[in-house]
Amino acid sequence: MSPLAMLAGSVGAIFMLAGAAWALRLGGARIADADEASRTADDIVSGFEAERAVVASDGQAAIVHGRDGSIVVLKVHGAHIAGRRLARPVEAVLVPDGLRIATGERRFGTVTLRGVTEF
């Protein structure tokens, strides 16, 4: 088989896999709005009662304020939304992209809410 035929076959297989992932709605999760962020935080964190939420302009992160003063930071992780409850952010800093929150949890990491200037 010629190298050109092998290349064409490989590219075709990549497009088929990408199409299958798109059809199965794999990846590409997004937080649509503040209502969805509030519902998600309530679902992820047992006993949390959302009061208000701020969603990043790209839908990849959100911060949800609870009735008890705690917050839940949400971020898109593949096809799912992950969240962590914080008594307070370890660090919240305005950066050119928006608001960066350091959760203080190594595995969850830092979350940037693009387009957000306050919370």
URPE-V457852 format. One record per backbone hydrogen bond with DSSP energy under -0.5 kcal/mol. CO is the residue of the C=O (numbers start at 1). NH is the residue of the N-H. If there is no record, write none. Layout:
# URPE-V457852
CO	NH
CO	NH
This chain:
# URPE-V457852
2	6
3	7
4	8
5	9
6	10
7	11
8	12
9	13
10	14
11	15
12	16
13	17
14	18
15	19
16	20
17	21
18	22
19	23
20	24
21	26
22	25
30	32
33	37
34	38
35	39
36	40
37	41
38	42
39	43
40	44
41	45
44	46
45	48
48	50
49	67
52	65
54	63
56	59
59	31
60	76
61	56
62	74
63	54
64	72
65	51
65	52
66	69
70	66
71	86
72	64
72	74
73	84
74	62
75	82
77	80
78	29
80	77
80	82
82	75
84	73
86	71
91	102
93	100
95	98
97	115
98	95
98	100
99	101
99	113
100	93
100	102
101	103
101	111
102	90
102	91
104	106
105	109
109	103
111	101
111	113
112	114
113	99
113	116
114	57
